[in-house]
């Protein structure tokens, strides 16, 4: 157990940041699930809208350092790949 005032404050800060990061990551996972549900719906317009929201949320989470910027970029790329596959399937 921490004894100094600064160590106790650090424990409080870590707990607060941990809770914020968990909430951000959870909201992001929910948004990704919504996007994947829109993909399954075979409606490219709805999927496109959900993709934009997902990308926005990925950028916000990466900006707060809850997720590394390269990891967010990798996820965006993979989601865009899925979206493009659906678009081509419905167009062709």
N, C-alpha and C positions, 0 to 999 in steps of 0.2 A: 504494500500500500504506500502511496506517495505521502511524503511528510511536508515537503516545502509547498508554499503557496503557489509558486509557478508550476510545479508538477501537477498539483490538483487542478489548476486552470487548464493545463494542457490536456488532462484527462477529459474535462468537460468539453473542450473544443473538439477533441477527437470524436467524442460521442455524437456531438451535434453534426459534424461534417459527415460522419458515417451514416447517420440517419438521412441526411440530405442526399448523399450519393446513392443510397439504396432506393430512395423514392424516385430519383431521376432515372436510375437504371430500370426500375420497375415500370415506370410510365413509358419508357422507350420500348421495352419488350412488349407492352400492351399495344403500342402504336405499330410495331412491326407485325404483330399478330393481326391487327386490323387490315394492314396492307396485304398480307398473305390471304386473308379471307376475301378481300376485294379481287385478288388475282383469281381465286377459285370461282368467283361469281361470273367469269367470262364477260365482264364489262370493262373494256379498256379505259373508258373515261373515268369511271369510279376508281379504278386502280391507279390511274395517273394522278388523280387528286390525292389519294391516300399516300402515294409515293412522295409527292411534294411535302406533305405534312411530316412524313417519316424522315425525309432528308433534313427538314428544318429542325426537327427535334434531335436528330443525330448531331447536327452542327452545334446546337445549344449545349448538349451534354459534353461534347468534346471541348467546347470553349471553357467549361467549368472544371476541366481536368478530372471529371468523374470517369472519363474514357479517353484513351490516347487518340490523338488526331488521326494517326494512320489506321487505327482500328475502325474508327468511324468512317474513314474514307473507303476502307476495304468492304465494310458492310454496305455502304451506298452503292459501290460498284456491283456487288453481288445482287442487290435488290434491283438495280437498273437492268441487269442482265435478264432477270426473271421477267421484268416488265416488258422488255423488248421482245422476248420470246413469245409472250402472250399477244403483243401487238402484231407480230408477224404471222402468228397462227390465225388470228381473226381476219387479217388482211389477205392472206394467201390461201 
